[in-house]
Amino acid sequence: MRKLHQYLPVLLALALAGFAGSGCTKEILKNRHLSRGNSDFQAQKFDEAEIEYKKVRQVAPGNSEAIRQLGLLYAEQGRLIDAYGYLGKAAELEPGNPTVHLKRRLQEST
């Protein structure tokens, strides 16, 4: 019967591989959901796009693209309160994005 210390290097290597792989998995998931969300948004499948962008936010809560797209999506749907909140956050994260600022100003004027 082998002692635990003989298995320790193998267990340690497996644990390190698991930790290293989890970041890659999150990035892959984020990119997959962003891609699907953007495709759905362009096809005006807003319910599906919203789901995909929210999945991005589960994996990467501060993702500026998902936040921006949710704001634009809500503005498109006329969900003014939701749009205003997301567009405000998007304006903070992307101060040089004229589309976000224009949509936000339009939300303020209605």
NUDOVO-233129 format. One record per residue: residue number from 1; residue in three letters; x negated, y, z of N, C-alpha, C in turn. Coordinates in Angstrom, 1 decimal. Atoms other than C-alpha are relative to their C-alpha. Layout:
% NUDOVO-233129
@nr->NUM rest->ala n_c1->X n_c2->Y n_c3->Z ca_c1->X ca_c2->Y ca_c3->Z c_c1->X c_c2->Y c_c3->Z
...
***
This chain:
% NUDOVO-233129
@nr->1 rest->met n_c1->-0.8 n_c2->-1.2 n_c3->0.0 ca_c1->0.0 ca_c2->0.0 ca_c3->0.0 c_c1->-0.9 c_c2->1.2 c_c3->0.0
@nr->2 rest->arg n_c1->0.8 n_c2->-1.2 n_c3->0.1 ca_c1->-1.4 ca_c2->3.3 ca_c3->-1.0 c_c1->0.4 c_c2->1.1 c_c3->1.0
@nr->3 rest->lys n_c1->-0.3 n_c2->-1.1 n_c3->-0.9 ca_c1->-1.6 ca_c2->6.2 ca_c3->1.3 c_c1->0.5 c_c2->1.2 c_c3->-0.7
@nr->4 rest->leu n_c1->-0.6 n_c2->-1.2 n_c3->0.5 ca_c1->0.2 ca_c2->9.4 ca_c3->0.8 c_c1->-1.1 c_c2->1.0 c_c3->-0.7
@nr->5 rest->his n_c1->1.0 n_c2->-0.9 n_c3->0.5 ca_c1->-3.0 ca_c2->11.4 ca_c3->0.2 c_c1->-0.5 c_c2->-0.4 c_c3->-1.4
@nr->6 rest->gln n_c1->0.4 n_c2->0.4 n_c3->1.3 ca_c1->-3.7 ca_c2->9.4 ca_c3->-2.9 c_c1->1.0 c_c2->0.5 c_c3->-1.0
@nr->7 rest->tyr n_c1->-1.1 n_c2->-0.5 n_c3->0.9 ca_c1->-0.4 ca_c2->10.6 ca_c3->-4.4 c_c1->0.0 c_c2->1.6 c_c3->0.0
@nr->8 rest->leu n_c1->-0.1 n_c2->-1.5 n_c3->-0.2 ca_c1->-0.9 ca_c2->14.2 ca_c3->-3.3 c_c1->-0.4 c_c2->0.8 c_c3->-1.2
@nr->9 rest->pro n_c1->0.4 n_c2->-0.7 n_c3->1.2 ca_c1->-2.8 ca_c2->15.4 ca_c3->-6.4 c_c1->1.1 c_c2->0.0 c_c3->-1.1
@nr->10 rest->val n_c1->-1.0 n_c2->0.2 n_c3->1.0 ca_c1->-0.1 ca_c2->14.0 ca_c3->-8.7 c_c1->1.3 c_c2->0.8 c_c3->0.4
@nr->11 rest->leu n_c1->-1.1 n_c2->-0.7 n_c3->-0.5 ca_c1->2.7 ca_c2->15.5 ca_c3->-6.6 c_c1->-0.2 c_c2->1.5 c_c3->-0.1
@nr->12 rest->leu n_c1->0.3 n_c2->-1.4 n_c3->0.1 ca_c1->1.0 ca_c2->18.9 ca_c3->-6.5 c_c1->0.0 c_c2->0.4 c_c3->-1.5
@nr->13 rest->ala n_c1->0.0 n_c2->-0.4 n_c3->1.4 ca_c1->0.5 ca_c2->18.9 ca_c3->-10.3 c_c1->1.4 c_c2->0.0 c_c3->-0.5
@nr->14 rest->leu n_c1->-1.4 n_c2->0.0 n_c3->0.5 ca_c1->4.2 ca_c2->18.0 ca_c3->-10.9 c_c1->0.7 c_c2->1.3 c_c3->0.6
@nr->15 rest->ala n_c1->-0.7 n_c2->-1.2 n_c3->-0.6 ca_c1->5.3 ca_c2->20.8 ca_c3->-8.5 c_c1->-0.5 c_c2->1.3 c_c3->-0.8
@nr->16 rest->leu n_c1->0.5 n_c2->-1.2 n_c3->0.8 ca_c1->3.0 ca_c2->23.4 ca_c3->-10.3 c_c1->0.6 c_c2->0.0 c_c3->-1.4
@nr->17 rest->ala n_c1->-0.6 n_c2->0.0 n_c3->1.4 ca_c1->4.4 ca_c2->22.3 ca_c3->-13.7 c_c1->1.4 c_c2->0.4 c_c3->0.1
@nr->18 rest->gly n_c1->-1.4 n_c2->-0.4 n_c3->-0.2 ca_c1->7.9 ca_c2->22.7 ca_c3->-12.4 c_c1->0.1 c_c2->1.5 c_c3->0.2
@nr->19 rest->phe n_c1->0.0 n_c2->-1.5 n_c3->-0.2 ca_c1->7.2 ca_c2->26.3 ca_c3->-11.2 c_c1->-0.4 c_c2->0.7 c_c3->-1.2
@nr->20 rest->ala n_c1->0.5 n_c2->-0.7 n_c3->1.2 ca_c1->5.4 ca_c2->27.3 ca_c3->-14.3 c_c1->1.1 c_c2->-0.1 c_c3->-1.1
@nr->21 rest->gly n_c1->-1.0 n_c2->0.2 n_c3->1.1 ca_c1->8.2 ca_c2->25.9 ca_c3->-16.6 c_c1->1.2 c_c2->0.7 c_c3->0.3
@nr->22 rest->ser n_c1->-1.3 n_c2->-0.7 n_c3->-0.3 ca_c1->11.0 ca_c2->27.7 ca_c3->-14.8 c_c1->0.1 c_c2->1.4 c_c3->-0.6
@nr->23 rest->gly n_c1->0.1 n_c2->-1.3 n_c3->0.6 ca_c1->9.9 ca_c2->31.1 ca_c3->-16.0 c_c1->0.3 c_c2->-0.1 c_c3->-1.5
@nr->24 rest->cys n_c1->-0.2 n_c2->0.1 n_c3->1.4 ca_c1->9.8 ca_c2->29.9 ca_c3->-19.6 c_c1->1.4 c_c2->-0.4 c_c3->-0.3
@nr->25 rest->thr n_c1->-1.4 n_c2->0.4 n_c3->0.2 ca_c1->13.2 ca_c2->28.3 ca_c3->-19.3 c_c1->0.9 c_c2->1.3 c_c3->0.1
@nr->26 rest->lys n_c1->-0.8 n_c2->-1.2 n_c3->-0.2 ca_c1->14.7 ca_c2->31.6 ca_c3->-18.0 c_c1->-0.1 c_c2->0.9 c_c3->-1.3
@nr->27 rest->glu n_c1->0.2 n_c2->-0.8 n_c3->1.2 ca_c1->13.2 ca_c2->33.5 ca_c3->-21.0 c_c1->0.7 c_c2->-0.6 c_c3->-1.2
@nr->28 rest->ile n_c1->-0.7 n_c2->0.7 n_c3->1.1 ca_c1->14.5 ca_c2->30.9 ca_c3->-23.4 c_c1->1.5 c_c2->0.2 c_c3->0.1
@nr->29 rest->leu n_c1->-1.4 n_c2->-0.2 n_c3->-0.2 ca_c1->18.0 ca_c2->31.1 ca_c3->-21.9 c_c1->0.4 c_c2->1.5 c_c3->-0.3
@nr->30 rest->lys n_c1->-0.3 n_c2->-1.4 n_c3->0.2 ca_c1->17.9 ca_c2->34.9 ca_c3->-21.9 c_c1->0.1 c_c2->0.3 c_c3->-1.5
@nr->31 rest->asn n_c1->0.1 n_c2->-0.3 n_c3->1.4 ca_c1->16.9 ca_c2->35.1 ca_c3->-25.5 c_c1->1.2 c_c2->-0.7 c_c3->-0.8
@nr->32 rest->arg n_c1->-1.1 n_c2->0.7 n_c3->0.6 ca_c1->19.5 ca_c2->32.5 ca_c3->-26.5 c_c1->1.3 c_c2->0.7 c_c3->0.2
@nr->33 rest->his n_c1->-1.3 n_c2->-0.7 n_c3->-0.3 ca_c1->22.4 ca_c2->34.3 ca_c3->-24.8 c_c1->0.0 c_c2->1.4 c_c3->-0.6
@nr->34 rest->leu n_c1->0.1 n_c2->-1.3 n_c3->0.7 ca_c1->21.2 ca_c2->37.7 ca_c3->-26.2 c_c1->0.3 c_c2->-0.2 c_c3->-1.4
@nr->35 rest->ser n_c1->-0.3 n_c2->0.2 n_c3->1.4 ca_c1->21.2 ca_c2->36.3 ca_c3->-29.7 c_c1->1.4 c_c2->-0.3 c_c3->-0.3
@nr->36 rest->arg n_c1->-1.4 n_c2->0.4 n_c3->0.1 ca_c1->24.6 ca_c2->34.7 ca_c3->-29.3 c_c1->0.9 c_c2->1.3 c_c3->0.2
@nr->37 rest->gly n_c1->-0.8 n_c2->-1.2 n_c3->-0.3 ca_c1->26.0 ca_c2->37.9 ca_c3->-27.7 c_c1->0.0 c_c2->1.0 c_c3->-1.1
@nr->38 rest->asn n_c1->0.2 n_c2->-1.0 n_c3->1.1 ca_c1->24.6 ca_c2->40.1 ca_c3->-30.5 c_c1->0.8 c_c2->-0.5 c_c3->-1.2
@nr->39 rest->ser n_c1->-0.8 n_c2->0.6 n_c3->1.2 ca_c1->26.1 ca_c2->37.8 ca_c3->-33.2 c_c1->1.5 c_c2->0.2 c_c3->0.2
@nr->40 rest->asp n_c1->-1.5 n_c2->-0.2 n_c3->-0.3 ca_c1->29.5 ca_c2->37.8 ca_c3->-31.5 c_c1->0.4 c_c2->1.4 c_c3->0.0
@nr->41 rest->phe n_c1->-0.3 n_c2->-1.4 n_c3->0.0 ca_c1->29.4 ca_c2->41.5 ca_c3->-31.0 c_c1->0.1 c_c2->0.5 c_c3->-1.4
@nr->42 rest->gln n_c1->-0.1 n_c2->-0.4 n_c3->1.4 ca_c1->28.7 ca_c2->42.1 ca_c3->-34.7 c_c1->1.2 c_c2->-0.5 c_c3->-0.7
@nr->43 rest->ala n_c1->-1.2 n_c2->0.7 n_c3->0.6 ca_c1->31.5 ca_c2->39.7 ca_c3->-35.6 c_c1->1.3 c_c2->0.5 c_c3->0.7
@nr->44 rest->gln n_c1->-1.1 n_c2->-0.6 n_c3->-0.8 ca_c1->33.8 ca_c2->41.7 ca_c3->-33.2 c_c1->0.7 c_c2->-1.1 c_c3->0.8
@nr->45 rest->lys n_c1->-0.5 n_c2->1.0 n_c3->-1.0 ca_c1->34.3 ca_c2->38.6 ca_c3->-31.0 c_c1->-0.4 c_c2->0.5 c_c3->1.4
@nr->46 rest->phe n_c1->0.4 n_c2->-0.7 n_c3->-1.2 ca_c1->34.2 ca_c2->40.8 ca_c3->-28.0 c_c1->0.1 c_c2->-0.9 c_c3->1.3
@nr->47 rest->asp n_c1->-0.1 n_c2->0.9 n_c3->-1.2 ca_c1->35.4 ca_c2->38.2 ca_c3->-25.4 c_c1->-1.2 c_c2->-1.0 c_c3->0.1
@nr->48 rest->glu n_c1->1.1 n_c2->0.9 n_c3->0.0 ca_c1->32.7 ca_c2->35.8 ca_c3->-26.5 c_c1->-1.3 c_c2->0.7 c_c3->0.3
@nr->49 rest->ala n_c1->1.2 n_c2->-0.8 n_c3->-0.2 ca_c1->30.0 ca_c2->38.5 ca_c3->-26.6 c_c1->-0.1 c_c2->0.4 c_c3->1.5
@nr->50 rest->glu n_c1->0.0 n_c2->-0.3 n_c3->-1.4 ca_c1->31.0 ca_c2->39.6 ca_c3->-23.1 c_c1->-0.5 c_c2->-1.1 c_c3->0.9
@nr->51 rest->ile n_c1->0.4 n_c2->1.2 n_c3->-0.7 ca_c1->30.5 ca_c2->36.1 ca_c3->-21.8 c_c1->-1.5 c_c2->-0.2 c_c3->-0.1
@nr->52 rest->glu n_c1->1.4 n_c2->0.2 n_c3->0.3 ca_c1->27.1 ca_c2->35.8 ca_c3->-23.4 c_c1->-0.9 c_c2->1.1 c_c3->0.7
@nr->53 rest->tyr n_c1->0.7 n_c2->-1.1 n_c3->-0.7 ca_c1->25.9 ca_c2->39.2 ca_c3->-22.1 c_c1->0.0 c_c2->-0.2 c_c3->1.5
@nr->54 rest->lys n_c1->0.0 n_c2->0.2 n_c3->-1.4 ca_c1->27.0 ca_c2->38.3 ca_c3->-18.6 c_c1->-0.9 c_c2->-1.2 c_c3->0.4
@nr->55 rest->lys n_c1->1.0 n_c2->1.1 n_c3->-0.3 ca_c1->25.0 ca_c2->35.0 ca_c3->-18.8 c_c1->-1.4 c_c2->0.6 c_c3->0.0
@nr->56 rest->val n_c1->1.3 n_c2->-0.6 n_c3->0.0 ca_c1->22.0 ca_c2->37.1 ca_c3->-19.7 c_c1->-0.2 c_c2->0.7 c_c3->1.4
@nr->57 rest->arg n_c1->0.2 n_c2->-0.7 n_c3->-1.2 ca_c1->22.6 ca_c2->39.2 ca_c3->-16.6 c_c1->-0.2 c_c2->-1.0 c_c3->1.2
@nr->58 rest->gln n_c1->0.3 n_c2->1.0 n_c3->-1.0 ca_c1->22.7 ca_c2->36.0 ca_c3->-14.5 c_c1->-1.4 c_c2->-0.4 c_c3->0.1
@nr->59 rest->val n_c1->1.4 n_c2->0.5 n_c3->0.1 ca_c1->19.3 ca_c2->35.0 ca_c3->-15.7 c_c1->-1.0 c_c2->1.2 c_c3->0.2
@nr->60 rest->ala n_c1->0.9 n_c2->-1.2 n_c3->0.0 ca_c1->17.8 ca_c2->38.6 ca_c3->-16.0 c_c1->0.9 c_c2->1.2 c_c3->0.4
@nr->61 rest->pro n_c1->-1.0 n_c2->-1.0 n_c3->-0.4 ca_c1->20.0 ca_c2->41.0 ca_c3->-14.0 c_c1->-0.3 c_c2->1.4 c_c3->-0.5
@nr->62 rest->gly n_c1->0.3 n_c2->-1.4 n_c3->0.4 ca_c1->18.2 ca_c2->44.2 ca_c3->-15.0 c_c1->-0.3 c_c2->0.1 c_c3->-1.5
@nr->63 rest->asn n_c1->0.3 n_c2->-0.1 n_c3->1.5 ca_c1->18.0 ca_c2->43.4 ca_c3->-18.8 c_c1->0.8 c_c2->1.1 c_c3->-0.6
@nr->64 rest->ser n_c1->-0.6 n_c2->-1.2 n_c3->0.6 ca_c1->18.6 ca_c2->46.7 ca_c3->-20.5 c_c1->0.9 c_c2->-0.2 c_c3->-1.2
@nr->65 rest->glu n_c1->-0.7 n_c2->0.3 n_c3->1.2 ca_c1->19.8 ca_c2->45.2 ca_c3->-23.7 c_c1->1.4 c_c2->-0.5 c_c3->0.3
@nr->66 rest->ala n_c1->-1.3 n_c2->0.6 n_c3->-0.4 ca_c1->22.6 ca_c2->43.2 ca_c3->-22.1 c_c1->0.9 c_c2->1.1 c_c3->0.7
@nr->67 rest->ile n_c1->-0.7 n_c2->-1.1 n_c3->-0.7 ca_c1->23.6 ca_c2->46.2 ca_c3->-19.9 c_c1->0.5 c_c2->1.0 c_c3->-1.1
@nr->68 rest->arg n_c1->-0.4 n_c2->-0.9 n_c3->1.1 ca_c1->23.7 ca_c2->48.5 ca_c3->-23.0 c_c1->1.1 c_c2->-0.6 c_c3->-0.8
@nr->69 rest->gln n_c1->-1.0 n_c2->0.7 n_c3->0.9 ca_c1->25.7 ca_c2->46.0 ca_c3->-25.1 c_c1->1.3 c_c2->-0.1 c_c3->0.8
@nr->70 rest->leu n_c1->-1.2 n_c2->0.1 n_c3->-0.7 ca_c1->28.2 ca_c2->45.5 ca_c3->-22.3 c_c1->0.7 c_c2->1.4 c_c3->0.0
@nr->71 rest->gly n_c1->-0.6 n_c2->-1.4 n_c3->0.0 ca_c1->28.7 ca_c2->49.3 ca_c3->-22.1 c_c1->0.6 c_c2->0.3 c_c3->-1.3
@nr->72 rest->leu n_c1->-0.6 n_c2->-0.3 n_c3->1.4 ca_c1->29.2 ca_c2->49.6 ca_c3->-25.9 c_c1->1.2 c_c2->-0.9 c_c3->-0.2
@nr->73 rest->leu n_c1->-1.2 n_c2->0.9 n_c3->0.2 ca_c1->31.5 ca_c2->46.6 ca_c3->-25.9 c_c1->1.2 c_c2->0.5 c_c3->0.8
@nr->74 rest->tyr n_c1->-1.2 n_c2->-0.5 n_c3->-0.8 ca_c1->33.7 ca_c2->48.0 ca_c3->-23.1 c_c1->0.5 c_c2->1.3 c_c3->-0.6
@nr->75 rest->ala n_c1->-0.4 n_c2->-1.3 n_c3->0.7 ca_c1->33.7 ca_c2->51.4 ca_c3->-24.9 c_c1->0.9 c_c2->-0.4 c_c3->-1.2
@nr->76 rest->glu n_c1->-0.7 n_c2->0.5 n_c3->1.2 ca_c1->34.8 ca_c2->49.6 ca_c3->-28.1 c_c1->1.4 c_c2->-0.5 c_c3->0.4
@nr->77 rest->gln n_c1->-1.3 n_c2->0.5 n_c3->-0.4 ca_c1->37.6 ca_c2->47.9 ca_c3->-26.2 c_c1->0.9 c_c2->1.0 c_c3->0.7
@nr->78 rest->gly n_c1->-0.8 n_c2->-1.0 n_c3->-0.7 ca_c1->38.8 ca_c2->51.1 ca_c3->-24.5 c_c1->0.0 c_c2->-0.2 c_c3->1.5
@nr->79 rest->arg n_c1->0.1 n_c2->0.2 n_c3->-1.5 ca_c1->37.8 ca_c2->49.8 ca_c3->-21.0 c_c1->-0.9 c_c2->1.1 c_c3->0.6
@nr->80 rest->leu n_c1->0.8 n_c2->-1.2 n_c3->-0.2 ca_c1->36.7 ca_c2->53.3 ca_c3->-20.0 c_c1->-0.8 c_c2->-0.1 c_c3->1.3
@nr->81 rest->ile n_c1->0.7 n_c2->0.0 n_c3->-1.3 ca_c1->35.8 ca_c2->52.7 ca_c3->-16.3 c_c1->-1.2 c_c2->-1.0 c_c3->-0.1
@nr->82 rest->asp n_c1->1.1 n_c2->0.9 n_c3->0.1 ca_c1->33.7 ca_c2->49.6 ca_c3->-17.1 c_c1->-1.1 c_c2->0.6 c_c3->-0.9
@nr->83 rest->ala n_c1->1.0 n_c2->-0.5 n_c3->1.0 ca_c1->32.1 ca_c2->51.3 ca_c3->-20.1 c_c1->-0.8 c_c2->1.1 c_c3->0.6
@nr->84 rest->tyr n_c1->0.7 n_c2->-1.1 n_c3->-0.6 ca_c1->31.2 ca_c2->54.4 ca_c3->-18.1 c_c1->-1.1 c_c2->-0.5 c_c3->0.9
@nr->85 rest->gly n_c1->1.0 n_c2->0.5 n_c3->-1.0 ca_c1->29.4 ca_c2->52.4 ca_c3->-15.4 c_c1->-1.2 c_c2->-0.6 c_c3->-0.7
@nr->86 rest->tyr n_c1->1.1 n_c2->0.6 n_c3->0.7 ca_c1->27.4 ca_c2->50.3 ca_c3->-17.8 c_c1->-0.8 c_c2->0.9 c_c3->-0.9
@nr->87 rest->leu n_c1->0.7 n_c2->-0.9 n_c3->0.9 ca_c1->26.6 ca_c2->53.1 ca_c3->-20.2 c_c1->-0.9 c_c2->1.0 c_c3->0.9
@nr->88 rest->gly n_c1->0.9 n_c2->-0.8 n_c3->-0.9 ca_c1->25.3 ca_c2->55.2 ca_c3->-17.2 c_c1->-1.2 c_c2->-0.8 c_c3->0.4
@nr->89 rest->lys n_c1->1.2 n_c2->0.8 n_c3->-0.3 ca_c1->23.0 ca_c2->52.4 ca_c3->-16.2 c_c1->-0.9 c_c2->-0.2 c_c3->-1.2
@nr->90 rest->ala n_c1->0.8 n_c2->0.1 n_c3->1.2 ca_c1->21.9 ca_c2->51.9 ca_c3->-19.8 c_c1->-0.8 c_c2->1.3 c_c3->-0.3
@nr->91 rest->ala n_c1->0.7 n_c2->-1.3 n_c3->0.2 ca_c1->21.1 ca_c2->55.6 ca_c3->-20.0 c_c1->-1.2 c_c2->0.2 c_c3->0.9
@nr->92 rest->glu n_c1->1.2 n_c2->-0.1 n_c3->-0.9 ca_c1->18.8 ca_c2->55.3 ca_c3->-17.0 c_c1->-1.1 c_c2->-0.9 c_c3->-0.5
@nr->93 rest->leu n_c1->1.0 n_c2->1.0 n_c3->0.4 ca_c1->17.1 ca_c2->52.2 ca_c3->-18.4 c_c1->-0.6 c_c2->0.4 c_c3->-1.4
@nr->94 rest->glu n_c1->0.4 n_c2->-0.4 n_c3->1.4 ca_c1->16.9 ca_c2->53.6 ca_c3->-22.0 c_c1->0.2 c_c2->1.4 c_c3->-0.2
@nr->95 rest->pro n_c1->-0.3 n_c2->-1.5 n_c3->0.1 ca_c1->16.6 ca_c2->57.4 ca_c3->-21.7 c_c1->-0.2 c_c2->0.5 c_c3->-1.5
@nr->96 rest->gly n_c1->0.2 n_c2->-0.4 n_c3->1.4 ca_c1->15.5 ca_c2->57.6 ca_c3->-25.4 c_c1->1.0 c_c2->-0.5 c_c3->-1.0
@nr->97 rest->asn n_c1->-0.9 n_c2->0.6 n_c3->0.9 ca_c1->18.5 ca_c2->55.8 ca_c3->-26.8 c_c1->1.2 c_c2->0.9 c_c3->-0.3
@nr->98 rest->pro n_c1->-1.0 n_c2->-1.0 n_c3->0.2 ca_c1->20.8 ca_c2->58.3 ca_c3->-28.5 c_c1->1.4 c_c2->-0.6 c_c3->-0.1
@nr->99 rest->thr n_c1->-1.4 n_c2->0.7 n_c3->0.1 ca_c1->23.7 ca_c2->55.8 ca_c3->-29.1 c_c1->0.6 c_c2->-0.1 c_c3->1.4
@nr->100 rest->val n_c1->-0.5 n_c2->0.1 n_c3->-1.3 ca_c1->24.0 ca_c2->55.2 ca_c3->-25.4 c_c1->0.4 c_c2->1.4 c_c3->0.6
@nr->101 rest->his n_c1->-0.4 n_c2->-1.3 n_c3->-0.5 ca_c1->24.0 ca_c2->58.9 ca_c3->-24.6 c_c1->1.2 c_c2->0.6 c_c3->-0.7
@nr->102 rest->leu n_c1->-1.1 n_c2->-0.4 n_c3->0.8 ca_c1->26.5 ca_c2->59.7 ca_c3->-27.3 c_c1->1.3 c_c2->-0.7 c_c3->0.5
@nr->103 rest->lys n_c1->-1.2 n_c2->0.7 n_c3->-0.5 ca_c1->28.9 ca_c2->57.0 ca_c3->-26.2 c_c1->0.4 c_c2->0.4 c_c3->1.4
@nr->104 rest->arg n_c1->-0.3 n_c2->-0.4 n_c3->-1.4 ca_c1->28.6 ca_c2->58.0 ca_c3->-22.6 c_c1->0.6 c_c2->1.4 c_c3->0.0
@nr->105 rest->arg n_c1->-0.7 n_c2->-1.4 n_c3->0.1 ca_c1->29.4 ca_c2->61.7 ca_c3->-23.5 c_c1->1.4 c_c2->-0.1 c_c3->-0.5
@nr->106 rest->leu n_c1->-1.4 n_c2->0.2 n_c3->0.5 ca_c1->32.4 ca_c2->60.5 ca_c3->-25.4 c_c1->0.9 c_c2->-0.5 c_c3->1.1
@nr->107 rest->gln n_c1->-0.8 n_c2->0.6 n_c3->-1.1 ca_c1->33.5 ca_c2->58.5 ca_c3->-22.3 c_c1->0.3 c_c2->1.1 c_c3->1.0
@nr->108 rest->glu n_c1->-0.2 n_c2->-1.0 n_c3->-0.9 ca_c1->33.1 ca_c2->61.6 ca_c3->-20.2 c_c1->1.1 c_c2->1.0 c_c3->-0.5
@nr->109 rest->ser n_c1->-1.0 n_c2->-1.0 n_c3->0.5 ca_c1->35.3 ca_c2->63.7 ca_c3->-22.5 c_c1->1.4 c_c2->-0.5 c_c3->-0.1
@nr->110 rest->thr n_c1->-1.3 n_c2->0.6 n_c3->0.1 ca_c1->38.2 ca_c2->61.3 ca_c3->-22.5 c_c1->0.6 c_c2->-0.2 c_c3->1.4
***
